[in-house]
Amino acid sequence: MVTILALAAAIFYGTADFLGGMASRRGSVFAVLALTVPTGAVVMVTVALLGGTPWVSGLLGHGGLGAPTSVGDWSAVGWAALSGVCGAAGLVAFYKGFASAPMSVVAPVAALVSAILPVGVAVAGGERPGASVIAGGLVCLIAIVLVSTQRGESRPGASSRLLALGYGAAAGVGFGLFFLFLRDAGQSGVLWPVAISRSAGTVVALGIALATRTRPWRQRGTLVRLSLISGTLDAVANVCYVLATRAGLFGLAVVITALYPGMTVLLARFVLGERMRWLQRAGLLLAAAGVVLVTA
């Protein structure tokens, strides 16, 4: 079950990133953030308020919701809020890196750091996966790098690569802490921790928009539509991820979820007609092999 849920999270995260990237091409990155993050918050708060209904409880299972009118203990609230702040900060570094440094460096560094940081914490905390799971996890880590590679127009210089490493590492730390803190918040439920996380991220996104004098409500229709769909899918991915961490090994859930760049690459190929490099094709095959190993 953990594999299915983590794969679902990867698919939704990858699709949300693809749509968010398309929206970013049409306007300010800060405007996109100010639309996507609040959208996810509205979706999650609405669903959390419906958490006591039979069909929602049946969908997520008994004991996974927390009380429909409460947010759990204060420690869970704190972890959820921290996850939202870290996730929003990671997105800022991620998109800023794409705008000012080689994507071929930013993307794989961010994906690797966001996977290795939580996995390291999980192992330090006592998780001891079997040999096939370890092998599958290592294969998936290699796949993350391969599917994230992009064709550069020119070979970047040393200073540009250092900048890309910095942005990629910062984004990866933000995403990795988001995974960790949301896991801790999710121990008391599923819906409300994610709702609080998205709400805290909304404060950060709107604060950045205010500081940069960005006006998201003045954006064009296509950008707004893409951003709204991206925010909704990202919220769904958050729920799938938290459910995955509750269904099995946390480190395994993180590694499989971190395969999300593969979905982004596939959508770019079939929707935008972008060519896939042979390294990306190899990465997708390795990702499939890694998933088979961890579920063996």
SULKA-V790213 format. One record per residue. N is the residue number from 1. SS is DSSP state (h for helix, s for strand, l for the rest). BURIAL is + if it has 24 or more other ideal C-beta (glycine too) atoms within 12 Angstrom, else -. D_FIRST is the distance of its C-alpha to the first C-alpha in whole Angstrom. Layout:
BEGIN
n/ss/burial/d_first
N/SS/BURIAL/D_FIRST
N/SS/BURIAL/D_FIRST
END
This chain:
BEGIN
n/ss/burial/d_first
1/l/-/0
2/h/+/4
3/h/+/5
4/h/-/5
5/h/+/6
6/h/+/9
7/h/+/10
8/h/+/11
9/h/+/12
10/h/+/14
11/h/+/15
12/h/+/17
13/h/+/18
14/h/+/20
15/h/+/21
16/h/+/23
17/h/+/24
18/h/+/26
19/h/+/27
20/h/+/28
21/h/+/30
22/h/+/32
23/h/+/33
24/h/+/34
25/l/-/36
26/l/-/38
27/l/+/39
28/l/+/39
29/h/+/35
30/h/+/36
31/h/+/37
32/h/+/33
33/h/+/32
34/h/+/34
35/h/+/32
36/h/+/29
37/h/+/28
38/h/+/30
39/h/+/28
40/h/+/25
41/h/+/26
42/h/-/28
43/h/+/25
44/h/+/23
45/h/+/26
46/h/-/26
47/h/+/22
48/h/+/23
49/h/-/26
50/l/-/24
51/l/+/21
52/l/-/23
53/l/-/23
54/h/-/22
55/h/-/20
56/h/-/18
57/h/-/18
58/h/-/16
59/h/-/14
60/h/+/12
61/l/-/13
62/l/-/15
63/l/-/17
64/l/+/15
65/l/+/18
66/l/+/21
67/l/-/24
68/l/+/25
69/l/-/28
70/l/-/27
71/l/+/26
72/l/+/25
73/l/-/27
74/h/-/29
75/h/-/27
76/h/+/24
77/h/+/27
78/h/-/28
79/h/+/25
80/h/+/24
81/h/+/27
82/h/+/27
83/h/+/24
84/h/+/25
85/h/+/29
86/h/+/27
87/h/+/25
88/h/+/28
89/h/+/30
90/h/+/28
91/h/+/28
92/h/+/32
93/h/+/32
94/h/+/30
95/h/+/32
96/h/+/35
97/h/+/35
98/h/+/34
99/h/-/37
100/h/-/39
101/l/+/38
102/l/+/37
103/h/+/33
104/h/+/33
105/h/+/33
106/h/+/31
107/h/+/28
108/h/+/27
109/h/+/28
110/h/+/26
111/h/+/23
112/h/+/24
113/h/+/25
114/h/+/22
115/h/+/20
116/h/+/22
117/h/+/23
118/h/+/20
119/h/+/19
120/h/-/22
121/h/-/22
122/h/+/19
123/h/-/21
124/h/-/24
125/l/-/22
126/l/-/21
127/l/+/18
128/l/-/18
129/l/+/16
130/l/-/17
131/h/-/19
132/h/-/17
133/h/+/14
134/h/+/18
135/h/-/19
136/h/+/16
137/h/+/16
138/h/+/20
139/h/+/20
140/h/+/18
141/h/+/20
142/h/+/23
143/h/+/21
144/h/+/21
145/h/+/25
146/h/+/26
147/h/+/24
148/h/+/26
149/l/+/29
150/l/+/32
151/l/-/35
152/l/-/38
153/l/-/41
154/l/-/43
155/l/-/43
156/l/-/42
157/l/-/45
158/h/-/44
159/h/-/44
160/h/-/42
161/h/-/39
162/h/-/40
163/h/+/39
164/h/+/36
165/h/+/35
166/h/+/35
167/h/+/34
168/h/+/31
169/h/+/30
170/h/+/31
171/h/+/28
172/h/+/26
173/h/+/27
174/h/+/27
175/h/+/23
176/h/+/22
177/h/+/24
178/h/+/22
179/h/+/18
180/h/+/20
181/h/+/22
182/h/+/19
183/h/+/17
184/h/+/19
185/h/+/20
186/h/+/17
187/h/+/17
188/h/+/20
189/l/+/18
190/l/+/16
191/h/+/19
192/h/+/22
193/h/+/21
194/h/+/20
195/h/+/23
196/h/+/25
197/h/+/24
198/h/+/25
199/h/+/28
200/h/+/29
201/h/+/28
202/h/+/31
203/h/+/33
204/h/+/33
205/h/+/33
206/h/+/36
207/h/-/38
208/h/+/38
209/h/+/39
210/h/-/42
211/h/-/43
212/l/-/43
213/l/-/45
214/l/-/42
215/l/-/42
216/h/+/39
217/h/-/40
218/h/-/43
219/l/+/41
220/l/-/41
221/h/-/39
222/h/-/36
223/h/+/35
224/h/+/35
225/h/-/33
226/h/+/30
227/h/+/30
228/h/+/29
229/h/+/26
230/h/+/25
231/h/+/25
232/h/+/23
233/h/+/20
234/h/+/20
235/h/+/20
236/h/+/17
237/h/+/15
238/h/+/16
239/h/+/14
240/h/+/11
241/h/+/12
242/h/+/12
243/h/+/9
244/h/+/7
245/h/+/10
246/h/+/10
247/h/+/6
248/l/+/8
249/l/+/11
250/h/+/12
251/h/+/14
252/h/+/11
253/h/+/10
254/h/+/14
255/h/+/15
256/h/+/12
257/h/+/13
258/l/+/17
259/l/+/17
260/h/+/18
261/h/+/21
262/h/+/21
263/h/+/20
264/h/+/23
265/h/+/25
266/h/+/24
267/h/+/25
268/h/+/28
269/h/-/29
270/h/-/29
271/h/-/30
272/l/-/32
273/l/-/33
274/l/-/33
275/l/-/33
276/l/+/31
277/l/-/32
278/h/-/31
279/h/+/29
280/h/+/27
281/h/-/26
282/h/-/26
283/h/+/23
284/h/+/21
285/h/-/22
286/h/+/21
287/h/+/18
288/h/+/16
289/h/+/18
290/h/+/16
291/h/+/12
292/h/-/13
293/h/+/15
294/h/+/12
295/h/+/9
296/l/-/13
END
